[in-house]
Amino acid sequence: MSTLAPSLALGLFAVPAFAQQAPAEKPETLLPEVKVRGGRTYKPQDSASPKQAAALTDTPQSVTVVPQAVLQDQGVTTLRDALRNVAGISLAAGEGGAQGDSLTLRGFSARNDLFLDGMRDFGSYYRDSFNLETVEVTKGASSVLFGRGSTGGTVNQISKTARLRGANSLTLMGGTDRARRLTGDFNTALGEHSAFRVNVLSHGSDVAGRDVAQDRRTGFAPTLSFGLRTPTVVTVGYFHQAETNVPDYGLPWFFDRPADVDRSNYYGFKDANRLITTVDVFTARIEHQVGDALTIRDQVRHGRYARDVQITEARMPAGLTPATPLSSISVTRGQITAESAETFFQNQLDLTFRQASGAFSHTLVAGVEATREGSRPVRPTITFAGANGTTSLVDPDPGAPYLPSGVASTSRTTTVARSLGVYALETVKWGEAWEFLAGVRWDRFAAEFDQTVDAAAPSASAFDHTDTMLSWRAGIVFKPLPDGSVYLSYGTSFNPSAEALALSASTADVDPEKNRNLEVGTKWDLAGGRLSLSGALYRLEKTDARVPDPAPGSISNILGGNQRVQGFELGLAGRINERWQVFSGYAFADGEVVATTAAHTQGNPLANAPRHTFSLWTTYAPSDTVEVGAGLQGVSRRVASSTAIEYGAGSGVWKLKEADGYVKVDLMAKVRLTPKVDLQVNLLNAANTAYWDLLHPSHVVPGATRTLRVGLNAKF
């Protein structure tokens, strides 16, 4: 970080970074109404998390919130598309053993750091946006807030909940690639203090520029709230999402680059490949206000995530050289097959105590979380005879019959993890200019792992491991003016070996990896509070990375590695004037494997961690009935793995698998047909840019080509 600070410090405090925002209205309270055109703003005010006690302008950490208005104007249909607005995030392709949303945040994988209303959302599925109010991204090591994981940060999805203000909306969308989508949001007040809300979804589409791949999703999410505008509010909710997709693992790598073939090539079996997931989550929350000083909040959740998957991954044969003609190559159709069920049960209790005395005021948030997580995947190994399991690299045949010769082996795994977290977060204000924050959390994470393999030589293995860790953070905020702040903060996090509910002989006896984040930044509310400007310099380091034990014959890992990312972020969000809004951000991240025992890895950049990411979305309303918008999203070149591969057997030349960067353009136009009906047109990837969207060490998925969406939005 020291090499960056001298050159960046002046720019940081002259042009601060990413806007800190929050969801629209919380159901428990009625917030003061902000008078803006149309009532829609790109600048929410506060975080929905009870652990973030201070206003986001006064929070000594980068927190980016993608508000509902941005999601609507961009025609966002998935969490992945929502996250494209967040600088510092790069999307990744599905893993072999786990599909669904995957991403890198500040240079480190956040695959296991997805949350739903403050509780872990562990399931391997592709999340739709139909029930999202906002998306909050907390950046930097944050175990004090979220428990295990959170190396580069966390993504917290904020659900829509019932409100006293009755409002209903319906959106019907169609477009190219057989797209059709229907969403409904119906909210009804049941009396002075209770309300019911339900969101529904039906979605189907092909994927522009890709053969065979399809997405099919349905959803249903009712919530019921009692006691609104009273000291005690009870909210119960149920979330259901089901998908039946024809999944897509894109193209294989040809040495260090994606194979130079038609980007629409599909290497799977269109009649056999599937990704079927079912998500059922029940949540109940009670919040009780005791006078002006104490708030008690308890939330309990039970979730079940079921998955049935068969995906084809094209795998290059051995013995190739860079000079091998692509037309002569037949790829193996590797089958990734699994059936699994993940379960999640958690009780989360928070106490918030506020007190003021003279020049001092303080807020204490203390709580306890108890969690049980389970995973039961069954993974058969499919085999083929002869050429049944191969196809041409240049001209694959997705319509070929699926004729496996049998099952070589079947892995059956059961993992149960129990965790307990106890935390306390204190925020002290001294006068109008100073704020001090400190927090500590103790976690106990115990996992039991059992695996049997049905094969010619059956085997069984069992491992268990218990970790106890102390995480903490501290920060200081100085407010030179009421609408601005400058801060310094430090936080830690940890990654246990069983973080993803799996153990092995190489990891079962390894202690958690440790991470630390040092950050200095500034945040400002401008233009009468309509516009947010912020910026941060940071240094994020994994000080105890798991690496192979170099001892001869060892199959274990040791905590002997070091990985580091240092950089800065800038951003602007909100309303420039009554008719012009903007949501934008830029992040520079210099990631490096500082130390490792793995060959051909040290000194290389981190996987899926581009040095530059940026997004810009802006809308302008030339009249009360017309609104237009445009956006840019850019990602610089990035590597699929930190480990280099030999460029041809015996060549002695080692290269990294690398995908080029890109910039794509999106456009929007909206016309108000009646006071309650809008016609909205979104042209995604308007310039038809060819780009690589999702990276994995074994495959790379092209981005969608130009896509048109036309929708009717009705409110009643």
HUKA-V474056 format. One record per backbone hydrogen bond with DSSP energy under -0.5 kcal/mol. NH is the residue of the N-H (numbers start at 0). CO is the residue of the C=O. If there is no record, write none. Layout:
# HUKA-V474056
NH/CO  NH/CO
This chain:
# HUKA-V474056
3/0  4/0  5/1  7/3  8/4  11/7  12/8  13/9  14/10  20/18  28/25  30/28  34/32  35/33  38/35  39/36  51/48  52/50  55/44  57/54  58/55  59/57  60/58  63/136  64/18  65/134  66/64  69/66  70/66  71/67  72/68  73/69  74/70  74/71  75/70  78/126  81/77  82/78  83/79  83/80  84/81  85/82  86/84  88/85  89/103  91/101  92/694  94/97  100/124  103/89  104/107  105/87  107/104  109/102  112/109  114/154  115/118  116/156  118/115  120/113  121/119  124/122  126/124  128/76  131/128  132/157  133/157  134/65  135/155  136/63  137/135  137/153  138/61  138/136  139/151  141/149  142/491  143/491  144/141  145/141  146/142  148/493  153/137  154/112  155/135  156/114  156/154  157/133  158/156  159/130  165/163  166/186  168/184  169/713  170/182  171/711  172/180  173/709  174/178  175/707  178/174  178/175  179/203  180/172  181/201  182/170  183/199  184/168  185/197  186/166  186/184  187/195  189/193  190/193  194/224  195/187  196/222  197/185  198/220  199/183  200/218  201/181  202/216  203/179  204/214  205/176  206/212  207/205  209/206  210/263  212/210  213/245  214/204  216/202  217/241  218/200  219/239  220/198  222/196  223/235  224/194  225/233  226/192  227/192  228/27  229/226  232/230  232/286  233/225  234/284  235/223  236/282  237/221  238/280  239/219  240/278  241/217  242/276  243/215  244/274  245/213  246/244  250/699  252/697  253/256  254/252  256/253  258/251  260/258  264/261  269/267  269/397  271/268  272/268  273/309  274/244  275/307  276/242  276/274  277/305  278/240  279/303  280/238  281/301  282/236  283/299  284/234  285/297  286/232  287/295  288/230  289/287  289/293  290/288  292/289  293/289  294/351  295/287  296/349  297/285  298/347  299/283  300/345  301/281  302/343  303/279  304/341  305/277  305/303  306/339  307/275  308/337  309/273  310/335  312/333  313/311  314/331  319/316  323/320  327/324  328/325  330/390  331/314  332/388  333/312  333/331  335/310  335/333  336/334  337/308  338/377  339/306  341/304  342/373  343/302  344/371  345/300  346/369  347/298  348/367  349/296  350/365  351/294  352/350  352/363  353/292  354/361  356/359  359/356  360/428  361/354  362/426  363/352  364/362  364/424  365/350  365/363  366/422  367/348  368/420  369/346  370/418  371/344  372/416  373/342  374/414  375/340  377/338  378/410  379/377  380/408  381/379  382/405  387/384  388/385  389/386  390/330  392/328  397/395  399/396  402/400  404/382  405/382  407/380  407/405  408/380  409/453  410/378  411/451  412/376  413/449  414/374  415/447  416/372  417/445  418/370  419/443  420/368  421/441  422/366  423/439  424/364  425/437  426/362  427/435  428/360  429/433  430/358  430/428  432/429  433/429  434/476  435/427  436/474  437/425  438/472  439/423  440/470  441/421  442/468  443/419  444/466  445/417  446/464  447/415  448/462  449/413  450/460  451/411  452/458  453/409  454/452  457/454  458/452  460/450  462/448  464/446  466/444  468/442  470/440  470/468  472/438  473/489  474/436  475/487  476/434  477/485  478/432  479/477  483/480  484/522  485/477  486/520  487/475  488/518  489/473  490/516  491/471  492/514  493/148  494/512  498/495  500/497  506/503  507/503  509/506  512/494  514/492  515/540  516/490  517/538  518/488  519/536  520/486  521/534  522/484  523/532  524/482  525/523  525/530  528/525  529/525  529/526  530/525  531/572  532/523  533/16  533/570  534/15  534/521  535/568  536/519  537/566  538/517  539/564  540/515  541/562  542/513  542/540  543/513  544/560  546/557  548/555  553/550  556/505  557/546  559/544  559/557  560/544  561/594  562/541  563/591  564/539  565/589  566/537  567/587  568/535  569/585  570/15  570/533  571/583  572/531  573/581  574/529  575/573  575/579  576/579  579/576  580/618  581/573  582/616  583/571  584/614  585/569  586/612  587/567  588/610  589/565  590/588  591/563  592/603  593/561  593/591  594/561  600/597  601/597  602/592  603/600  607/638  608/605  610/636  612/586  613/633  614/584  615/631  616/582  617/629  618/580  619/627  620/578  621/619  622/625  626/669  627/619  628/667  629/617  630/665  631/615  632/663  633/613  634/661  635/611  637/658  639/656  640/656  643/599  643/641  644/654  646/652  647/645  648/319  650/647  653/651  654/644  657/255  657/655  658/637  661/634  663/632  665/630  666/682  667/628  668/680  669/626  670/678  671/624  672/670  672/676  673/676  676/673  677/712  678/670  679/677  679/710  680/668  681/708  682/666  683/681  683/706  685/664  685/682  687/684  690/688  692/690  692/700  693/700  694/90  695/698  699/250  700/693  701/699  702/690  704/207  706/683  708/681  709/173  710/679  711/171  712/677  713/169  713/711  714/675  715/167
